[in-house]
Amino acid sequence: MFKKSLSAVMTALAAAVLVSACGGGGGGGVGGGFIDPGYQAWYDVYGYRCGSTPGPGCNFYANGFKIVDTEDPYFDRYYALSFGTINYIDSYGDYETHIGWYWRSPSGIYYDFYGDALNDDSGSSRDFAGEVAEQEQNVVKSAGEFFAAKYALDTATGIRVAKILHDYAELGKARARTEADIADFSKRLYGQDLNKVKGALAEAMKGDKSQINAVVQEAATNWSTTPETMKEILKVWYGKEAGLVL
């Protein structure tokens, strides 16, 4: 049981904070459903509110789902597909290539044959690599500032956390993460040795929360915040998993 809970805890962060596209929209549909009904806004992949209409990179609902073609404001029952090669920047700011059928909406969003939104930017500039790097930095900075403001953290701390989360997500896209990767992630993010965290979690699952409280205290110190705020963040990120031990 502990092994299962630890696995969920260590992998939940990228899924919860760096929301990846799941395919499928957030409940809109044709005929005016392309604005999030709860917030009248659209969000980027990091959950940062970025506009009142969808566009490249600003095409996620508040619940983390990504727009599909039928929810695009320019969709009108059908559209003509083109076949070819397109270069684009995905939602994480990475350079990608799509070969096959696609539709480019006047909103600026590219959709593949299945209706899934592809791009963050068309990538038409000559200095494409430079734009990718700059865009990635801007997204991380915006996500970090938003995170810091939400939890009253120092801005530098928020940006540092966003950068670590971004690096972890990028690593997972390139190859399977190893135990050493997770240990490095834990150390960079919380300033904690993974084995120490594992031991504290194991004791907490048995009812002794003294060690996990000490881990939270140390993490809070590294983030220049309070243990109460740290626990709040962890509960938001890990949900029921954190509720079992905090």
C-alpha atoms as one frame of an Amber mdcrd trajectory, in Angstrom:
protein
   0.000   0.000   0.000   2.798   2.395   0.855   4.617   1.648  -2.380   1.511
   2.429  -4.364   0.908   5.663  -2.469   4.523   6.802  -2.856   4.419   6.135
  -6.586   1.271   8.205  -6.922   2.764  11.021  -4.876   6.004  11.207  -6.846
   4.296  11.169 -10.242   1.276  13.333  -9.451   3.130  16.637  -9.459   3.803
  16.874 -13.171   0.247  15.809 -13.919  -1.323  18.186 -11.420   0.800  21.261
 -11.895   2.038  20.936 -15.447  -1.273  19.908 -16.966  -0.771  17.945 -20.167
  -3.248  17.822 -23.023  -5.665  14.932 -22.624  -7.536  15.338 -25.874 -11.136
  16.373 -25.648 -12.519  19.697 -24.594 -13.832  21.108 -21.408 -17.531  21.046
 -22.101 -18.093  23.604 -24.797 -19.193  22.436 -28.206 -20.450  24.190 -31.278
 -22.427  27.372 -30.945 -20.772  29.519 -28.313 -19.174  26.818 -26.164 -15.631
  27.994 -26.779 -15.463  30.148 -23.637 -15.005  28.348 -20.360 -18.513  28.529
 -18.825 -17.228  28.842 -15.281 -14.574  31.509 -15.729 -15.151  33.063 -19.161
 -11.456  32.665 -19.797  -8.814  30.476 -21.372  -5.610  29.164 -19.818  -2.145
  28.022 -20.867  -0.683  24.588 -20.114   0.443  25.770 -16.664  -3.028  26.906
 -15.641  -2.237  30.602 -16.127  -5.179  32.703 -17.307  -4.162  34.136 -20.670
  -7.209  35.428 -22.533 -10.956  35.491 -23.147 -10.746  33.756 -26.536  -8.688
  30.706 -27.511  -5.519  31.021 -29.542  -2.126  29.344 -29.936  -0.941  28.356
 -26.472  -3.983  29.910 -24.819  -6.253  26.958 -25.477  -6.891  25.112 -22.211
 -10.037  25.167 -20.082  -9.855  25.948 -16.374 -10.153  22.215 -15.619  -6.992
  21.436 -17.610  -8.634  19.978 -20.716  -7.438  21.248 -24.069  -9.627  22.604
 -26.841 -10.608  20.355 -29.762 -11.551  21.459 -33.262 -15.327  21.469 -32.740
 -14.883  23.942 -29.885 -12.864  26.397 -31.947 -14.773  29.673 -32.489 -14.235
  29.318 -36.254 -15.562  25.774 -36.531 -18.715  25.590 -38.654 -19.863  21.966
 -39.039 -16.971  21.040 -41.323 -13.684  22.306 -42.728 -11.197  21.408 -45.441
  -8.110  19.502 -44.324  -4.686  20.123 -45.805  -1.914  17.563 -46.111   1.703
  18.440 -45.561   4.442  19.154 -43.051   4.047  21.875 -40.450   6.545  23.053
 -37.864   5.078  24.354 -34.663   5.792  24.975 -30.992   3.810  22.790 -28.630
   2.204  23.908 -25.392   5.444  23.377 -23.451   7.435  25.555 -25.841   9.129
  22.668 -27.669   9.821  22.538 -31.392   7.699  19.852 -33.069   6.922  18.655
 -36.594   3.613  17.230 -37.799   3.359  15.321 -41.085  -0.158  14.502 -42.237
  -3.617  15.993 -42.413  -4.298  19.193 -40.491  -6.554  22.224 -40.268  -5.285
  25.683 -39.449  -8.084  27.676 -37.875  -8.233  31.459 -38.307  -7.749  31.467
 -34.523  -4.147  30.465 -35.291  -4.475  26.988 -33.796  -3.431  23.923 -35.812
  -5.560  20.781 -35.403  -4.585  17.282 -36.526  -6.787  14.742 -38.296  -8.388
  13.715 -34.998  -9.231  17.284 -34.029  -6.584  17.638 -31.323  -4.962  21.062
 -31.002  -1.253  20.958 -31.734   0.429  24.267 -31.502   1.480  27.130 -29.349
   2.932  29.097 -32.242   3.220  28.641 -35.996   7.000  28.715 -35.893   7.281
  30.760 -39.052  10.061  33.038 -37.850  13.590  32.637 -39.187  14.906  32.730
 -35.637  12.681  29.833 -34.641  15.109  28.246 -32.173  15.610  31.584 -30.451
  11.878  32.147 -30.241  11.380  28.697 -28.723  13.918  29.418 -25.990  12.496
  32.853 -25.272   8.929  31.584 -25.230   9.848  28.756 -22.888  11.480  31.211
 -20.490   8.445  33.499 -20.635   6.032  30.655 -19.912   8.096  29.448 -16.952
   8.388  32.995 -15.628   4.630  33.603 -15.928   3.809  30.281 -14.283   6.265
  30.997 -11.459   4.887  34.483 -10.836   1.326  33.169 -10.796   2.265  30.377
  -8.386   4.120  32.798  -6.112   1.209  35.234  -6.018  -1.295  32.465  -5.263
   0.613  31.248  -2.202   2.268  34.521  -1.138   5.743  33.193  -1.965   8.792
  35.155  -2.982   8.688  35.650  -6.764  12.153  34.129  -7.192  10.980  31.017
  -5.336   7.909  30.701  -7.544   9.993  30.957 -10.720  12.556  28.465  -9.376
   9.788  25.961  -8.604   8.244  26.447 -12.057  11.626  25.882 -13.707  12.217
  22.644 -11.776   8.741  21.375 -12.657   9.270  22.300 -16.291  12.610  20.466
 -16.409  11.020  17.398 -14.825   8.185  17.385 -17.370  10.649  17.819 -20.236
  12.750  14.894 -18.985   9.678  12.676 -18.944   8.938  13.565 -22.548  12.453
  12.605 -23.629  12.762   9.252 -21.802  11.480   7.210 -18.899  12.384   8.755
 -15.560  14.664   6.711 -13.317  14.830   6.473  -9.531  17.887   8.715  -9.706
  15.867  11.292 -11.656  13.138  11.271  -9.015  15.741  11.601  -6.254  17.316
  14.582  -8.014  13.889  16.131  -8.537  13.036  15.742  -4.854  16.336  17.303
  -3.806  16.007  20.266  -6.181  12.349  20.944  -5.428  12.181  20.410  -1.687
  15.810  20.338  -0.607  15.136  16.842   0.723  16.869  13.492   0.269  14.410
  11.054  -1.313  15.210   8.259   1.119  14.460  10.613   3.986  11.109  11.477
   2.419  10.319   7.807   1.861  11.116   6.974   5.455   8.998   9.852   6.741
   6.073   8.797   4.547   6.347   5.215   5.735   6.217   6.276   9.375   3.346
   8.657   8.713   1.333   5.853   7.110   1.829   3.934  10.383   0.550   6.891
  12.396   3.780   8.632  13.417   3.748  12.049  11.710   6.710  13.570  13.507
   9.166  12.806  10.699   6.901  14.014   7.904   6.246  17.206   9.867   9.999
  17.726  10.082  10.299  17.179   6.318   7.550  19.737   5.693   9.249  22.203
   8.040  12.545  21.857   6.169  10.848  22.217   2.787   8.996  25.305   4.015
  12.294  26.807   5.159  13.818  26.155   1.717  10.846  27.927   0.134  10.889
  30.780   2.682   7.311  30.075   3.689   5.416  28.570   6.611   4.740  24.870
   7.229   1.017  25.651   6.991   1.418  27.101   3.498   3.653  24.202   2.481
   1.024  21.719   3.613  -1.644  23.646   1.705   0.413  23.439  -1.488   1.119
  19.734  -1.036  -2.558  18.976  -0.445  -3.515  20.853  -3.615  -0.847  19.022
  -5.613  -1.313  15.521  -4.198  -4.937  15.504  -3.062  -5.972  12.434  -1.073
  -2.386  11.136  -1.015  -1.268  14.139   1.023  -4.375  14.050   3.175  -3.348
  10.639   4.426  -0.106  11.839   5.944  -0.319  15.603   6.626
